[in-house]
Amino acid sequence: MNENSLTGFRVTRAGPLALLQDAGRFGVRQLGVTQGGPADLHAWAWANRLAGNPWGTAALEITFGGLELVAERDLTIALTGANLGISHNQQPAPRWRTLAINAGDTLRFGTPENGLRAYLAVAGGFCGEPVLSSVACVPREQLGGFDGQGNSLREGDRLTMNQASATPTDQVAPESEQPDYRQTNTLDLIPGAQVAAFSGRSLFDAFNTGWQVDQRADRMGVRLTGPRLQCSISSMVSEGISLGAVQVPPDGQPIALLNDRQTIGGYPRLGNLTPLAASRLAQCLPGQRVRLRAVGSDYALRQQRRFMQVFG
Amino acid sequence: MKSRLPCLERAGLDGWMVRLFDSIEVDNLLWLTALAKECEAAFDDALVDLVPSYTTLLVVFDPLRLTPCEARQKLTGLLAILKPAEADTGGKLHELPTWYDPEAGPDLQRVADLSGLSVASVIDAHSSREYRVFALGFAPGFAFMGLLDASLNCPRLDTPRKKVPAGSVAIAGQQTAAYPVVTPGGWNLIGRTPARLFDRNRDGFSLLRVGDRVRFVPVDQEEFESLGGDTADNTPATYGGPDDE
């Protein structure tokens, strides 16, 4: 926060989980500090883009819904990601486009209709108290957020922001960038070192059967249930875990590790979801079906470059 | 499964796992520390993160600046000429005052029973060694240290505690650690330290860093409290966090 910061919104009702997220906390894994940042990088990046903000600007990640905000001034905003039944002054709020709202206007997030996490960016960007060079909010570590203490938004909070300095170059996201999160998603996975330690049957199952997103899913990781995967390694000496790692504990049910994952761990891994696949998984509701698809890193790199190109 | 070491393993689009060793030895640190330093210089701005652990170094890079193939070439080049860090440059020495007592260390008796030692001998065995920090992880500032005296080798609890008080000194397998904050945890609790292990007002936040040396120094309850130690169960754990520290 700085002396030029303004109040953008007042929180009139706090939902279950609304977190401030910039791109994440980097260069600090050696301290045992996790990455944080938006669970759906794709939708978060588009929210900032449509609000005219540079890459890395802090935006709100609203999980499940329930949040209600009142604008404290005239604002340019963008809503992307999940359709959480969002209304603007009781009218359905348009998503994936630049939106002008007025002081006193109300934004209300209902319940998930398509996807799990919505993103709200404001032109100029929200500003919080950086901890280890990031405002990414990680409640488990009590780091980041508006106050630096890792708190989810609470009723009565006043959300600080910077004065907008640029106008958005894109005002609408192309249709092709607005996913239907309800589809059976195919998640790209780059096979990793222990893949050969899984039985042939398990590898066949891993990539040829559907997986169900379990109730046990949060910003740390998402459990998938399905056929039991057999691995000749049951545990290993703990080692670093990168984003999207799909680890398989002895119960044979994989866990895809997301932004708030523990920094090291000792279960064998099938490999890593690509960043875009991890984003997509973060939008899946419990019970939803997903499939895993093995891809090469060249393919994954081309996908990532195509995605990042938009954000220059 | 034996593979030739060192080797490079793919860790997603933006990472390589450098596997240097297949078992935990104190000397691993000299090589891992040296490699981390070389990576910082060689990758420069393209380096996103380094995660050292007992036998490996995870190198995370920016795939838009460096293709996985280019990153691999850099690492191969570094490994070809890698020399271990000097043994005597190994880390800062920390003395952690520790109150060993059944009240602060409810598993002292369990450890004594499992190891066939008296409680006094358990305390003596734990506090008479110097440990090295192999890795940080699980929670901010949580340092995995070793190696324990072989007689103290005890398995984790069958059912992890939902809430381990901050400052708890614990052991599991060949390792020892102190919990920086209240978290769930499955290690055997044998005492408690008043040291502030993770402090956002400290430069670098974490008291302990990979490669540092640590001694646990027995203190009585009075001294523990005078050093700021909290004998209560501190504040409650507010989340259902990981249980695989």
Interface residues (C-beta under 8 A of the other chain):
Chain A: F26 G27 V28 R29 Q30 L31 G32 V33 V131 L132 P139 R140 E141 Q142 L143 G148 I190 P191 G192 A193 A196 A197 M220 S232 I233 V237 S238 E239 G240 I241 S242 L243 G244 A245 Q262 T263 I264 G265 G266 Y267 G271 N272 L273 T274 P275 S297 A300 L301 Q304 R305 M308
Chain B: M1 E9 R10 A11 G12 L13 D14 G15 M17 R19 S23 I24 V48 D49 L50 V51 P52 S53 Y54 T55 T56 L57 L58 V60 P63 L64 T67 P68 A135 L136 G137 F138 A139 P140 G141 F142 A143 F144 V181 F198 R200 G204 F205 S206 R209 V210 T238 Y239 G241 P242 D244 E245
